[in-house]
Amino acid sequence: MPRKDRIHEAVKNALVKDGWTITDDPFRILYEDADVFADLRVERIQGENGLKRALVIEIKMFLTGSVIYNLEVAVGQYTTYRSLLKAVAPEHELYLAIADTVYQSQFQRKSFQLIVQDNQVALLVVNVEDEEVVAWID
């Protein structure tokens, strides 16, 4: 079982406040010989037609060591999970959840923007203090 990031509960609470239902904590992704765990699976009914939308959320803090190394790890994990999800649950969208302070201090850097854009990383930005969703960035 994976270790939870320090901001795990804040992200979870922000998603609930935003109208999402937590269905899995963690969410197991099992494909052939790969068995991994993303942090959360959430869902909610959207629109007038009542379609269910399901998301998988991977939470990262970016607080220890080199920020570029943290990005390398996060993007590597994100792209791995996205590939596995595409094979086993293609209807699920994957988001990388980060604190708004990290988004402001690191993800505004040109190098981060290039890597996030090239790897098509969808971001969920959360105010950890207020436990509120700040932005969904596709």
A tleap script that builds the chain and sets N, CA, C and O, in Angstrom:
source leaprc.protein.ff14SB
mol = sequence {
  NMET PRO ARG LYS ASP ARG ILE HIE GLU ALA
  VAL LYS ASN ALA LEU VAL LYS ASP GLY TRP
  THR ILE THR ASP ASP PRO PHE ARG ILE LEU
  TYR GLU ASP ALA ASP VAL PHE ALA ASP LEU
  ARG VAL GLU ARG ILE GLN GLY GLU ASN GLY
  LEU LYS ARG ALA LEU VAL ILE GLU ILE LYS
  MET PHE LEU THR GLY SER VAL ILE TYR ASN
  LEU GLU VAL ALA VAL GLY GLN TYR THR THR
  TYR ARG SER LEU LEU LYS ALA VAL ALA PRO
  GLU HIE GLU LEU TYR LEU ALA ILE ALA ASP
  THR VAL TYR GLN SER GLN PHE GLN ARG LYS
  SER PHE GLN LEU ILE VAL GLN ASP ASN GLN
  VAL ALA LEU LEU VAL VAL ASN VAL GLU ASP
  GLU GLU VAL VAL ALA TRP ILE CASP
}
set mol.1.N position { 0.846 -1.179 0.000 }
set mol.1.CA position { 0.000 0.000 0.000 }
set mol.1.C position { 0.892 1.243 0.000 }
set mol.1.O position { 1.829 1.325 0.795 }
set mol.2.N position { 0.617 2.205 -0.874 }
set mol.2.CA position { 1.461 3.393 -0.956 }
set mol.2.C position { 1.299 4.306 0.251 }
set mol.2.O position { 0.273 4.307 0.931 }
set mol.3.N position { 2.348 5.079 0.490 }
set mol.3.CA position { 2.318 6.074 1.554 }
set mol.3.C position { 1.594 7.317 1.062 }
set mol.3.O position { 1.771 7.716 -0.089 }
set mol.4.N position { 0.796 7.927 1.898 }
set mol.4.CA position { 0.039 9.114 1.509 }
set mol.4.C position { 0.879 10.363 1.689 }
set mol.4.O position { 1.608 10.510 2.670 }
set mol.5.N position { 0.761 11.267 0.713 }
set mol.5.CA position { 1.416 12.568 0.820 }
set mol.5.C position { 0.767 13.360 1.949 }
set mol.5.O position { -0.387 13.117 2.303 }
set mol.6.N position { 1.510 14.304 2.509 }
set mol.6.CA position { 0.988 15.122 3.611 }
set mol.6.C position { -0.254 15.917 3.235 }
set mol.6.O position { -1.063 16.256 4.099 }
set mol.7.N position { -0.406 16.213 1.958 }
set mol.7.CA position { -1.555 17.014 1.531 }
set mol.7.C position { -2.734 16.131 1.096 }
set mol.7.O position { -3.737 16.646 0.601 }
set mol.8.N position { -2.625 14.848 1.272 }
set mol.8.CA position { -3.650 13.898 0.819 }
set mol.8.C position { -5.043 14.252 1.344 }
set mol.8.O position { -5.988 14.363 0.562 }
set mol.9.N position { -5.173 14.427 2.639 }
set mol.9.CA position { -6.488 14.697 3.233 }
set mol.9.C position { -7.042 16.044 2.778 }
set mol.9.O position { -8.247 16.179 2.565 }
set mol.10.N position { -6.170 17.041 2.628 }
set mol.10.CA position { -6.621 18.355 2.168 }
set mol.10.C position { -7.159 18.268 0.737 }
set mol.10.O position { -8.184 18.873 0.423 }
set mol.11.N position { -6.478 17.523 -0.123 }
set mol.11.CA position { -6.936 17.346 -1.505 }
set mol.11.C position { -8.264 16.599 -1.510 }
set mol.11.O position { -9.196 16.973 -2.223 }
set mol.12.N position { -8.341 15.559 -0.721 }
set mol.12.CA position { -9.571 14.772 -0.619 }
set mol.12.C position { -10.741 15.646 -0.160 }
set mol.12.O position { -11.817 15.605 -0.756 }
set mol.13.N position { -10.534 16.424 0.882 }
set mol.13.CA position { -11.586 17.308 1.393 }
set mol.13.C position { -11.988 18.369 0.370 }
set mol.13.O position { -13.166 18.710 0.255 }
set mol.14.N position { -11.009 18.889 -0.371 }
set mol.14.CA position { -11.303 19.884 -1.405 }
set mol.14.C position { -12.170 19.270 -2.504 }
set mol.14.O position { -13.089 19.919 -3.003 }
set mol.15.N position { -11.889 18.046 -2.877 }
set mol.15.CA position { -12.687 17.377 -3.907 }
set mol.15.C position { -14.120 17.146 -3.432 }
set mol.15.O position { -15.067 17.323 -4.197 }
set mol.16.N position { -14.273 16.757 -2.185 }
set mol.16.CA position { -15.621 16.556 -1.630 }
set mol.16.C position { -16.371 17.886 -1.627 }
set mol.16.O position { -17.540 17.940 -2.009 }
set mol.17.N position { -15.703 18.961 -1.195 }
set mol.17.CA position { -16.324 20.295 -1.203 }
set mol.17.C position { -16.733 20.707 -2.612 }
set mol.17.O position { -17.708 21.433 -2.802 }
set mol.18.N position { -15.966 20.227 -3.605 }
set mol.18.CA position { -16.211 20.579 -5.000 }
set mol.18.C position { -17.299 19.701 -5.637 }
set mol.18.O position { -17.594 19.826 -6.825 }
set mol.19.N position { -17.889 18.812 -4.826 }
set mol.19.CA position { -18.999 18.005 -5.327 }
set mol.19.C position { -18.646 16.608 -5.796 }
set mol.19.O position { -19.488 15.923 -6.376 }
set mol.20.N position { -17.423 16.173 -5.559 }
set mol.20.CA position { -16.992 14.840 -5.967 }
set mol.20.C position { -17.211 13.841 -4.844 }
set mol.20.O position { -17.145 14.188 -3.665 }
set mol.21.N position { -17.470 12.608 -5.220 }
set mol.21.CA position { -17.581 11.508 -4.265 }
set mol.21.C position { -16.312 10.675 -4.358 }
set mol.21.O position { -15.914 10.260 -5.447 }
set mol.22.N position { -15.683 10.433 -3.223 }
set mol.22.CA position { -14.490 9.588 -3.185 }
set mol.22.C position { -14.961 8.142 -3.254 }
set mol.22.O position { -15.713 7.689 -2.391 }
set mol.23.N position { -14.526 7.421 -4.272 }
set mol.23.CA position { -14.925 6.016 -4.410 }
set mol.23.C position { -13.813 5.054 -4.021 }
set mol.23.O position { -14.079 3.934 -3.584 }
set mol.24.N position { -12.558 5.492 -4.180 }
set mol.24.CA position { -11.418 4.635 -3.850 }
set mol.24.C position { -10.293 5.485 -3.277 }
set mol.24.O position { -9.960 6.544 -3.809 }
set mol.25.N position { -9.713 5.002 -2.183 }
set mol.25.CA position { -8.604 5.686 -1.525 }
set mol.25.C position { -7.708 4.634 -0.874 }
set mol.25.O position { -7.911 4.288 0.289 }
set mol.26.N position { -6.735 4.130 -1.601 }
set mol.26.CA position { -6.253 4.458 -2.935 }
set mol.26.C position { -7.027 3.700 -4.025 }
set mol.26.O position { -7.898 2.879 -3.738 }
set mol.27.N position { -6.679 4.005 -5.286 }
set mol.27.CA position { -7.287 3.351 -6.437 }
set mol.27.C position { -6.255 2.423 -7.079 }
set mol.27.O position { -5.199 2.859 -7.537 }
set mol.28.N position { -6.587 1.153 -7.097 }
set mol.28.CA position { -5.675 0.143 -7.639 }
set mol.28.C position { -5.817 0.069 -9.157 }
set mol.28.O position { -6.925 -0.006 -9.689 }
set mol.29.N position { -4.677 0.093 -9.839 }
set mol.29.CA position { -4.629 -0.073 -11.282 }
set mol.29.C position { -3.863 -1.371 -11.542 }
set mol.29.O position { -2.664 -1.464 -11.282 }
set mol.30.N position { -4.572 -2.356 -12.054 }
set mol.30.CA position { -3.984 -3.681 -12.281 }
set mol.30.C position { -4.037 -3.990 -13.769 }
set mol.30.O position { -5.116 -4.061 -14.358 }
set mol.31.N position { -2.875 -4.172 -14.371 }
set mol.31.CA position { -2.783 -4.509 -15.785 }
set mol.31.C position { -1.675 -5.536 -15.968 }
set mol.31.O position { -0.506 -5.274 -15.685 }
set mol.32.N position { -2.073 -6.719 -16.452 }
set mol.32.CA position { -1.101 -7.783 -16.721 }
set mol.32.C position { -0.156 -7.961 -15.529 }
set mol.32.O position { -0.566 -8.438 -14.471 }
set mol.33.N position { 1.115 -7.572 -15.711 }
set mol.33.CA position { 2.116 -7.748 -14.655 }
set mol.33.C position { 2.368 -6.474 -13.846 }
set mol.33.O position { 3.283 -6.432 -13.024 }
set mol.34.N position { 1.561 -5.441 -14.076 }
set mol.34.CA position { 1.714 -4.176 -13.343 }
set mol.34.C position { 0.583 -4.035 -12.326 }
set mol.34.O position { -0.589 -4.233 -12.649 }
set mol.35.N position { 0.948 -3.695 -11.113 }
set mol.35.CA position { -0.008 -3.513 -10.028 }
set mol.35.C position { 0.412 -2.267 -9.255 }
set mol.35.O position { 1.335 -2.311 -8.442 }
set mol.36.N position { -0.281 -1.147 -9.518 }
set mol.36.CA position { 0.089 0.126 -8.915 }
set mol.36.C position { -1.134 0.763 -8.259 }
set mol.36.O position { -2.268 0.340 -8.484 }
set mol.37.N position { -0.886 1.775 -7.453 }
set mol.37.CA position { -1.959 2.475 -6.744 }
set mol.37.C position { -1.860 3.971 -6.981 }
set mol.37.O position { -0.856 4.596 -6.641 }
set mol.38.N position { -2.904 4.541 -7.563 }
set mol.38.CA position { -3.039 5.993 -7.615 }
set mol.38.C position { -3.706 6.410 -6.306 }
set mol.38.O position { -4.307 5.580 -5.624 }
set mol.39.N position { -3.605 7.671 -5.958 }
set mol.39.CA position { -4.096 8.115 -4.654 }
set mol.39.C position { -5.606 8.042 -4.487 }
set mol.39.O position { -6.095 7.569 -3.462 }
set mol.40.N position { -6.352 8.509 -5.491 }
set mol.40.CA position { -7.807 8.571 -5.345 }
set mol.40.C position { -8.514 8.252 -6.659 }
set mol.40.O position { -7.965 8.435 -7.746 }
set mol.41.N position { -9.736 7.774 -6.527 }
set mol.41.CA position { -10.691 7.740 -7.637 }
set mol.41.C position { -11.913 8.480 -7.133 }
set mol.41.O position { -12.404 8.212 -6.036 }
set mol.42.N position { -12.409 9.425 -7.949 }
set mol.42.CA position { -13.579 10.218 -7.578 }
set mol.42.C position { -14.563 10.197 -8.735 }
set mol.42.O position { -14.195 9.956 -9.884 }
set mol.43.N position { -15.824 10.457 -8.405 }
set mol.43.CA position { -16.821 10.555 -9.467 }
set mol.43.C position { -17.934 11.510 -9.058 }
set mol.43.O position { -18.129 11.815 -7.882 }
set mol.44.N position { -18.660 11.971 -10.083 }
set mol.44.CA position { -19.854 12.775 -9.847 }
set mol.44.C position { -20.694 12.777 -11.123 }
set mol.44.O position { -20.213 12.523 -12.227 }
set mol.45.N position { -21.946 13.071 -10.915 }
set mol.45.CA position { -22.887 13.181 -12.025 }
set mol.45.C position { -22.761 14.589 -12.593 }
set mol.45.O position { -22.769 15.571 -11.852 }
set mol.46.N position { -22.646 14.676 -13.921 }
set mol.46.CA position { -22.449 15.971 -14.560 }
set mol.46.C position { -23.541 16.256 -15.579 }
set mol.46.O position { -24.030 15.352 -16.256 }
set mol.47.N position { -23.906 17.499 -15.673 }
set mol.47.CA position { -24.819 17.951 -16.707 }
set mol.47.C position { -26.246 17.503 -16.528 }
set mol.47.O position { -26.579 16.738 -15.623 }
set mol.48.N position { -27.084 18.004 -17.422 }
set mol.48.CA position { -28.508 17.703 -17.366 }
set mol.48.C position { -28.820 16.261 -17.766 }
set mol.48.O position { -29.842 15.702 -17.368 }
set mol.49.N position { -27.924 15.667 -18.559 }
set mol.49.CA position { -28.163 14.294 -19.003 }
set mol.49.C position { -27.736 13.252 -17.965 }
set mol.49.O position { -27.951 12.056 -18.161 }
set mol.50.N position { -27.138 13.702 -16.873 }
set mol.50.CA position { -26.799 12.808 -15.767 }
set mol.50.C position { -25.663 11.847 -16.048 }
set mol.50.O position { -25.641 10.744 -15.502 }
set mol.51.N position { -24.720 12.238 -16.885 }
set mol.51.CA position { -23.573 11.384 -17.165 }
set mol.51.C position { -22.624 11.346 -15.969 }
set mol.51.O position { -22.371 12.367 -15.329 }
set mol.52.N position { -22.107 10.163 -15.680 }
set mol.52.CA position { -21.159 10.013 -14.583 }
set mol.52.C position { -19.748 10.261 -15.119 }
set mol.52.O position { -19.352 9.702 -16.142 }
set mol.53.N position { -19.010 11.095 -14.421 }
set mol.53.CA position { -17.618 11.381 -14.774 }
set mol.53.C position { -16.737 10.813 -13.674 }
set mol.53.O position { -16.963 11.067 -12.491 }
set mol.54.N position { -15.733 10.043 -14.070 }
set mol.54.CA position { -14.815 9.446 -13.107 }
set mol.54.C position { -13.400 9.952 -13.362 }
set mol.54.O position { -12.938 10.000 -14.502 }
set mol.55.N position { -12.724 10.327 -12.285 }
set mol.55.CA position { -11.354 10.812 -12.355 }
set mol.55.C position { -10.466 9.992 -11.431 }
set mol.55.O position { -10.910 9.494 -10.396 }
set mol.56.N position { -9.231 9.865 -11.816 }
set mol.56.CA position { -8.209 9.284 -10.951 }
set mol.56.C position { -7.239 10.421 -10.636 }
set mol.56.O position { -6.817 11.163 -11.522 }
set mol.57.N position { -6.900 10.537 -9.365 }
set mol.57.CA position { -6.070 11.642 -8.895 }
set mol.57.C position { -4.785 11.101 -8.278 }
set mol.57.O position { -4.824 10.246 -7.393 }
set mol.58.N position { -3.651 11.603 -8.750 }
set mol.58.CA position { -2.365 11.314 -8.131 }
set mol.58.C position { -1.906 12.600 -7.463 }
set mol.58.O position { -1.869 13.651 -8.104 }
set mol.59.N position { -1.558 12.529 -6.185 }
set mol.59.CA position { -1.227 13.703 -5.378 }
set mol.59.C position { 0.286 13.778 -5.174 }
set mol.59.O position { 0.927 12.789 -4.820 }
set mol.60.N position { 0.838 14.955 -5.402 }
set mol.60.CA position { 2.274 15.162 -5.199 }
set mol.60.C position { 2.518 16.463 -4.447 }
set mol.60.O position { 1.820 17.456 -4.654 }
set mol.61.N position { 3.540 16.443 -3.555 }
set mol.61.CA position { 3.843 17.602 -2.715 }
set mol.61.C position { 4.934 18.501 -3.284 }
set mol.61.O position { 4.840 19.721 -3.150 }
set mol.62.N position { 5.963 17.942 -3.912 }
set mol.62.CA position { 7.086 18.717 -4.445 }
set mol.62.C position { 7.828 19.479 -3.356 }
set mol.62.O position { 8.214 20.629 -3.561 }
set mol.63.N position { 8.032 18.852 -2.201 }
set mol.63.CA position { 8.654 19.562 -1.089 }
set mol.63.C position { 10.073 19.128 -0.754 }
set mol.63.O position { 10.778 19.849 -0.047 }
set mol.64.N position { 10.507 17.984 -1.234 }
set mol.64.CA position { 11.821 17.495 -0.825 }
set mol.64.C position { 12.780 17.427 -2.001 }
set mol.64.O position { 12.380 17.120 -3.123 }
set mol.65.N position { 14.046 17.714 -1.738 }
set mol.65.CA position { 15.073 17.587 -2.765 }
set mol.65.C position { 14.912 18.567 -3.910 }
set mol.65.O position { 14.316 19.634 -3.766 }
set mol.66.N position { 15.454 18.181 -5.037 }
set mol.66.CA position { 15.440 19.005 -6.241 }
set mol.66.C position { 14.035 19.087 -6.826 }
set mol.66.O position { 13.351 18.072 -6.956 }
set mol.67.N position { 13.610 20.296 -7.177 }
set mol.67.CA position { 12.276 20.452 -7.755 }
set mol.67.C position { 12.190 19.794 -9.129 }
set mol.67.O position { 11.142 19.263 -9.498 }
set mol.68.N position { 13.282 19.826 -9.884 }
set mol.68.CA position { 13.283 19.163 -11.193 }
set mol.68.C position { 13.180 17.652 -11.004 }
set mol.68.O position { 12.458 16.982 -11.742 }
set mol.69.N position { 13.892 17.116 -10.028 }
set mol.69.CA position { 13.786 15.676 -9.752 }
set mol.69.C position { 12.352 15.319 -9.354 }
set mol.69.O position { 11.820 14.306 -9.808 }
set mol.70.N position { 11.731 16.132 -8.519 }
set mol.70.CA position { 10.339 15.887 -8.128 }
set mol.70.C position { 9.421 15.889 -9.347 }
set mol.70.O position { 8.507 15.069 -9.441 }
set mol.71.N position { 9.664 16.813 -10.282 }
set mol.71.CA position { 8.872 16.853 -11.508 }
set mol.71.C position { 9.107 15.605 -12.348 }
set mol.71.O position { 8.163 15.031 -12.890 }
set mol.72.N position { 10.369 15.182 -12.456 }
set mol.72.CA position { 10.689 13.962 -13.204 }
set mol.72.C position { 9.923 12.765 -12.649 }
set mol.72.O position { 9.343 11.986 -13.405 }
set mol.73.N position { 9.925 12.628 -11.348 }
set mol.73.CA position { 9.230 11.512 -10.702 }
set mol.73.C position { 7.722 11.614 -10.923 }
set mol.73.O position { 7.068 10.631 -11.271 }
set mol.74.N position { 7.182 12.809 -10.718 }
set mol.74.CA position { 5.729 13.002 -10.851 }
set mol.74.C position { 5.268 12.745 -12.283 }
set mol.74.O position { 4.269 12.058 -12.495 }
set mol.75.N position { 5.976 13.283 -13.256 }
set mol.75.CA position { 5.579 13.106 -14.657 }
set mol.75.C position { 5.764 11.649 -15.083 }
set mol.75.O position { 4.944 11.107 -15.824 }
set mol.76.N position { 6.828 11.027 -14.622 }
set mol.76.CA position { 7.032 9.605 -14.927 }
set mol.76.C position { 5.916 8.746 -14.372 }
set mol.76.O position { 5.401 7.867 -15.064 }
set mol.77.N position { 5.545 8.989 -13.145 }
set mol.77.CA position { 4.459 8.248 -12.515 }
set mol.77.C position { 3.134 8.551 -13.224 }
set mol.77.O position { 2.343 7.644 -13.483 }
set mol.78.N position { 2.902 9.809 -13.529 }
set mol.78.CA position { 1.674 10.231 -14.199 }
set mol.78.C position { 1.526 9.539 -15.559 }
set mol.78.O position { 0.468 8.986 -15.859 }
set mol.79.N position { 2.576 9.569 -16.377 }
set mol.79.CA position { 2.480 8.965 -17.706 }
set mol.79.C position { 2.348 7.445 -17.629 }
set mol.79.O position { 1.680 6.833 -18.462 }
set mol.80.N position { 2.978 6.849 -16.641 }
set mol.80.CA position { 2.824 5.407 -16.438 }
set mol.80.C position { 1.381 5.075 -16.085 }
set mol.80.O position { 0.785 4.180 -16.685 }
set mol.81.N position { 0.826 5.778 -15.131 }
set mol.81.CA position { -0.569 5.543 -14.725 }
set mol.81.C position { -1.532 5.815 -15.882 }
set mol.81.O position { -2.501 5.081 -16.073 }
set mol.82.N position { -1.263 6.867 -16.649 }
set mol.82.CA position { -2.150 7.201 -17.773 }
set mol.82.C position { -2.159 6.069 -18.804 }
set mol.82.O position { -3.215 5.716 -19.329 }
set mol.83.N position { -1.001 5.511 -19.090 }
set mol.83.CA position { -0.924 4.391 -20.041 }
set mol.83.C position { -1.685 3.179 -19.529 }
set mol.83.O position { -2.435 2.549 -20.275 }
set mol.84.N position { -1.495 2.855 -18.261 }
set mol.84.CA position { -2.179 1.697 -17.679 }
set mol.84.C position { -3.688 1.929 -17.627 }
set mol.84.O position { -4.466 1.024 -17.929 }
set mol.85.N position { -4.103 3.135 -17.247 }
set mol.85.CA position { -5.531 3.455 -17.203 }
set mol.85.C position { -6.171 3.362 -18.584 }
set mol.85.O position { -7.296 2.883 -18.726 }
set mol.86.N position { -5.455 3.818 -19.584 }
set mol.86.CA position { -5.972 3.757 -20.952 }
set mol.86.C position { -6.288 2.310 -21.344 }
set mol.86.O position { -7.233 2.053 -22.090 }
set mol.87.N position { -5.493 1.380 -20.837 }
set mol.87.CA position { -5.687 -0.034 -21.155 }
set mol.87.C position { -6.825 -0.666 -20.354 }
set mol.87.O position { -7.557 -1.504 -20.880 }
set mol.88.N position { -6.982 -0.275 -19.086 }
set mol.88.CA position { -7.960 -0.961 -18.222 }
set mol.88.C position { -9.223 -0.158 -17.931 }
set mol.88.O position { -10.268 -0.736 -17.631 }
set mol.89.N position { -9.136 1.161 -18.015 }
set mol.89.CA position { -10.298 2.006 -17.717 }
set mol.89.C position { -10.207 3.278 -18.554 }
set mol.89.O position { -9.978 4.359 -18.013 }
set mol.90.N position { -10.383 3.158 -19.872 }
set mol.90.CA position { -10.173 4.315 -20.753 }
set mol.90.C position { -11.132 5.477 -20.505 }
set mol.90.O position { -10.871 6.596 -20.949 }
set mol.91.N position { -12.227 5.231 -19.810 }
set mol.91.CA position { -13.184 6.304 -19.516 }
set mol.91.C position { -12.721 7.197 -18.360 }
set mol.91.O position { -13.295 8.263 -18.140 }
set mol.92.N position { -11.703 6.778 -17.630 }
set mol.92.CA position { -11.192 7.562 -16.505 }
set mol.92.C position { -10.189 8.605 -16.989 }
set mol.92.O position { -9.341 8.324 -17.836 }
set mol.93.N position { -10.299 9.808 -16.440 }
set mol.93.CA position { -9.320 10.855 -16.703 }
set mol.93.C position { -8.356 10.888 -15.518 }
set mol.93.O position { -8.744 10.611 -14.383 }
set mol.94.N position { -7.113 11.226 -15.790 }
set mol.94.CA position { -6.095 11.277 -14.749 }
set mol.94.C position { -5.651 12.715 -14.529 }
set mol.94.O position { -5.398 13.454 -15.480 }
set mol.95.N position { -5.559 13.103 -13.248 }
set mol.95.CA position { -5.086 14.430 -12.866 }
set mol.95.C position { -3.973 14.306 -11.838 }
set mol.95.O position { -3.972 13.404 -11.001 }
set mol.96.N position { -3.030 15.231 -11.921 }
set mol.96.CA position { -1.973 15.368 -10.931 }
set mol.96.C position { -2.378 16.502 -10.007 }
set mol.96.O position { -2.486 17.647 -10.445 }
set mol.97.N position { -2.602 16.201 -8.734 }
set mol.97.CA position { -3.014 17.211 -7.761 }
set mol.97.C position { -1.784 17.788 -7.066 }
set mol.97.O position { -0.911 17.062 -6.590 }
set mol.98.N position { -1.745 19.123 -7.025 }
set mol.98.CA position { -0.640 19.828 -6.372 }
set mol.98.C position { -1.208 20.999 -5.571 }
set mol.98.O position { -2.317 21.468 -5.827 }
set mol.99.N position { -0.435 21.450 -4.612 }
set mol.99.CA position { -0.826 22.614 -3.814 }
set mol.99.C position { -0.700 23.877 -4.650 }
set mol.99.O position { 0.167 23.969 -5.519 }
set mol.100.N position { -1.561 24.845 -4.389 }
set mol.100.CA position { -1.512 26.103 -5.133 }
set mol.100.C position { -0.188 26.836 -4.932 }
set mol.100.O position { 0.280 27.532 -5.833 }
set mol.101.N position { 0.410 26.684 -3.767 }
set mol.101.CA position { 1.708 27.321 -3.516 }
set mol.101.C position { 2.792 26.727 -4.419 }
set mol.101.O position { 3.661 27.450 -4.907 }
set mol.102.N position { 2.742 25.437 -4.634 }
set mol.102.CA position { 3.690 24.771 -5.537 }
set mol.102.C position { 3.414 25.189 -6.980 }
set mol.102.O position { 4.338 25.415 -7.762 }
set mol.103.N position { 2.148 25.286 -7.315 }
set mol.103.CA position { 1.784 25.726 -8.667 }
set mol.103.C position { 2.346 27.122 -8.929 }
set mol.103.O position { 2.924 27.374 -9.986 }
set mol.104.N position { 2.176 28.026 -7.968 }
set mol.104.CA position { 2.653 29.405 -8.140 }
set mol.104.C position { 4.185 29.490 -8.144 }
set mol.104.O position { 4.758 30.245 -8.930 }
set mol.105.N position { 4.844 28.728 -7.282 }
set mol.105.CA position { 6.297 28.849 -7.157 }
set mol.105.C position { 7.074 28.025 -8.172 }
set mol.105.O position { 8.182 28.405 -8.550 }
set mol.106.N position { 6.522 26.910 -8.619 }
set mol.106.CA position { 7.275 26.027 -9.513 }
set mol.106.C position { 6.667 25.881 -10.909 }
set mol.106.O position { 7.388 25.908 -11.907 }
set mol.107.N position { 5.373 25.731 -10.979 }
set mol.107.CA position { 4.742 25.425 -12.256 }
set mol.107.C position { 4.591 26.641 -13.168 }
set mol.107.O position { 4.069 26.520 -14.276 }
set mol.108.N position { 5.037 27.799 -12.718 }
set mol.108.CA position { 5.088 28.976 -13.577 }
set mol.108.C position { 6.441 29.072 -14.295 }
set mol.108.O position { 6.622 29.894 -15.193 }
set mol.109.N position { 7.371 28.230 -13.887 }
set mol.109.CA position { 8.686 28.197 -14.529 }
set mol.109.C position { 8.536 27.699 -15.958 }
set mol.109.O position { 7.741 26.796 -16.217 }
set mol.110.N position { 9.283 28.273 -16.881 }
set mol.110.CA position { 9.212 27.896 -18.297 }
set mol.110.C position { 9.525 26.414 -18.490 }
set mol.110.O position { 8.878 25.748 -19.299 }
set mol.111.N position { 10.501 25.896 -17.764 }
set mol.111.CA position { 10.862 24.476 -17.911 }
set mol.111.C position { 9.714 23.570 -17.474 }
set mol.111.O position { 9.431 22.568 -18.131 }
set mol.112.N position { 9.057 23.912 -16.379 }
set mol.112.CA position { 7.916 23.125 -15.902 }
set mol.112.C position { 6.775 23.184 -16.909 }
set mol.112.O position { 6.159 22.164 -17.223 }
set mol.113.N position { 6.495 24.389 -17.416 }
set mol.113.CA position { 5.410 24.549 -18.378 }
set mol.113.C position { 5.658 23.719 -19.630 }
set mol.113.O position { 4.734 23.099 -20.157 }
set mol.114.N position { 6.888 23.702 -20.106 }
set mol.114.CA position { 7.245 22.917 -21.288 }
set mol.114.C position { 7.021 21.431 -21.045 }
set mol.114.O position { 6.414 20.746 -21.868 }
set mol.115.N position { 7.508 20.937 -19.922 }
set mol.115.CA position { 7.402 19.506 -19.607 }
set mol.115.C position { 5.945 19.099 -19.389 }
set mol.115.O position { 5.516 18.054 -19.877 }
set mol.116.N position { 5.191 19.910 -18.667 }
set mol.116.CA position { 3.774 19.619 -18.424 }
set mol.116.C position { 2.998 19.619 -19.739 }
set mol.116.O position { 2.164 18.744 -19.973 }
set mol.117.N position { 3.271 20.587 -20.584 }
set mol.117.CA position { 2.577 20.677 -21.864 }
set mol.117.C position { 2.960 19.515 -22.781 }
set mol.117.O position { 2.083 18.876 -23.362 }
set mol.118.N position { 4.253 19.235 -22.919 }
set mol.118.CA position { 4.699 18.147 -23.797 }
set mol.118.C position { 4.161 16.788 -23.374 }
set mol.118.O position { 3.893 15.928 -24.214 }
set mol.119.N position { 4.003 16.600 -22.063 }
set mol.119.CA position { 3.527 15.316 -21.551 }
set mol.119.C position { 2.027 15.304 -21.286 }
set mol.119.O position { 1.486 14.324 -20.774 }
set mol.120.N position { 1.360 16.400 -21.639 }
set mol.120.CA position { -0.094 16.520 -21.509 }
set mol.120.C position { -0.574 16.122 -20.111 }
set mol.120.O position { -1.471 15.294 -19.951 }
set mol.121.N position { 0.050 16.738 -19.113 }
set mol.121.CA position { -0.297 16.480 -17.724 }
set mol.121.C position { -1.463 17.385 -17.322 }
set mol.121.O position { -1.353 18.610 -17.368 }
set mol.122.N position { -2.560 16.780 -16.934 }
set mol.122.CA position { -3.710 17.533 -16.429 }
set mol.122.C position { -3.484 17.805 -14.946 }
set mol.122.O position { -3.138 16.898 -14.189 }
set mol.123.N position { -3.681 19.051 -14.535 }
set mol.123.CA position { -3.405 19.447 -13.155 }
set mol.123.C position { -4.677 19.785 -12.388 }
set mol.123.O position { -5.622 20.361 -12.929 }
set mol.124.N position { -4.670 19.414 -11.131 }
set mol.124.CA position { -5.680 19.837 -10.165 }
set mol.124.C position { -4.926 20.656 -9.126 }
set mol.124.O position { -4.070 20.131 -8.413 }
set mol.125.N position { -5.243 21.938 -9.042 }
set mol.125.CA position { -4.549 22.839 -8.118 }
set mol.125.C position { -5.461 23.069 -6.919 }
set mol.125.O position { -6.623 23.447 -7.070 }
set mol.126.N position { -4.916 22.835 -5.721 }
set mol.126.CA position { -5.704 22.886 -4.493 }
set mol.126.C position { -5.070 23.842 -3.490 }
set mol.126.O position { -3.858 23.827 -3.275 }
set mol.127.N position { -5.914 24.676 -2.879 }
set mol.127.CA position { -5.482 25.476 -1.743 }
set mol.127.C position { -5.551 24.548 -0.535 }
set mol.127.O position { -6.635 24.213 -0.057 }
set mol.128.N position { -4.395 24.143 -0.056 }
set mol.128.CA position { -4.308 23.148 1.007 }
set mol.128.C position { -4.815 23.699 2.332 }
set mol.128.O position { -5.441 22.974 3.105 }
set mol.129.N position { -4.553 24.963 2.600 }
set mol.129.CA position { -4.992 25.576 3.859 }
set mol.129.C position { -6.517 25.617 3.968 }
set mol.129.O position { -7.085 25.261 5.001 }
set mol.130.N position { -7.173 26.057 2.885 }
set mol.130.CA position { -8.634 26.195 2.887 }
set mol.130.C position { -9.346 24.926 2.403 }
set mol.130.O position { -10.572 24.827 2.451 }
set mol.131.N position { -8.552 23.963 1.938 }
set mol.131.CA position { -9.088 22.716 1.388 }
set mol.131.C position { -10.118 23.008 0.301 }
set mol.131.O position { -11.264 22.564 0.365 }
set mol.132.N position { -9.666 23.779 -0.714 }
set mol.132.CA position { -10.539 24.161 -1.816 }
set mol.132.C position { -9.836 23.974 -3.150 }
set mol.132.O position { -8.634 24.211 -3.270 }
set mol.133.N position { -10.592 23.548 -4.149 }
set mol.133.CA position { -10.075 23.442 -5.498 }
set mol.133.C position { -9.895 24.855 -6.045 }
set mol.133.O position { -10.819 25.667 -6.009 }
set mol.134.N position { -8.704 25.138 -6.547 }
set mol.134.CA position { -8.403 26.435 -7.128 }
set mol.134.C position { -8.570 26.385 -8.646 }
set mol.134.O position { -9.125 27.306 -9.245 }
set mol.135.N position { -8.086 25.303 -9.266 }
set mol.135.CA position { -8.165 25.219 -10.727 }
set mol.135.C position { -8.025 23.785 -11.204 }
set mol.135.O position { -7.339 22.960 -10.600 }
set mol.136.N position { -8.708 23.522 -12.316 }
set mol.136.CA position { -8.539 22.295 -13.105 }
set mol.136.C position { -7.866 22.756 -14.393 }
set mol.136.O position { -8.426 23.577 -15.119 }
set mol.137.N position { -6.695 22.251 -14.680 }
set mol.137.CA position { -5.956 22.682 -15.869 }
set mol.137.C position { -5.700 21.461 -16.753 }
set mol.137.O position { -4.954 20.550 -16.392 }
set mol.138.N position { -6.342 21.474 -17.920 }
set mol.138.CA position { -6.170 20.344 -18.855 }
set mol.138.C position { -5.088 20.634 -19.863 }
set mol.138.O position { -4.807 19.800 -20.724 }
savepdb mol mol.pdb
quit
